[in-house]
Amino acid sequence: MKKISFIPLLILLLTFSLNVYAGEGFYMGANIGLSMSGDMEMTENLYFGSNNPQDVELECNSGIALGAAAGYDFGSARIEGELAYQQNDIDKIKAVNQEDEVSGDVSSFALFINGYYDFHNSSKFTPFITAGLGFAKVEIEDTSDNDNDTLFAYHIGAGIGYALTEKVTIESKYRYFATSNFEFENEGEFENNRHNLLFGVRVDF
């Protein structure tokens, strides 16, 4: 009687288990979460003049982040297009060693091309890393002025998905979002970045 080698069988079973929820095809997804903004520091002060630099910061509260995407899953790698929106209320402005409360907000509407790499394993939990490039229309509004500009934008992040079924996956992820500097009313350039915590769902077709 021939000896049966269990190694090829084990490899086959392992390969199947690693890809049980890793089918290729189109998908759609959506997410919602928290947009946490650091202080928007002025990097170039045009209002006070280059010979009279002053520290200026816009202090923002946490706000909302939303996104909707459509893409293609290649098995371990994914690529998608995403529309993303986020908004944070402005709480205070700090300038010339003074601090004043203001009413306004900072918002952005962005279009990204995103890439993902999924670390499939034998469980229904799938860690992943992600990055994206695109453009964002950023707008700053307060009680006295408002201005907007379309800027280069990018993000990097990581997260984990859980396969509810073969077609439906829920996700949680962290994303660092940033744009090129925002020039406000010819008064100065502000840094613009966010830390996002997002929760979402992805449906495969």
Secondary structure, DSSP 8 states (H G I E B T S, - for coil): -----HHHHHHHHHHHHHTTT---EEEEEEEEEEEEE--EEEEEESSS-TTS---EEEEE--EEEEEEEEEEE-SSEEEEEEEEEEEEEEEEEEETTEEEEEEEEEEEEEEEEEEEEE---SSSEEEEEEEEEEEEEEEEEESS-EEEEEEEEEEEEEEEEEESSSSEEEEEEEEEEEEEEEEETTTEEEEEEEEEEEEEEEEE-
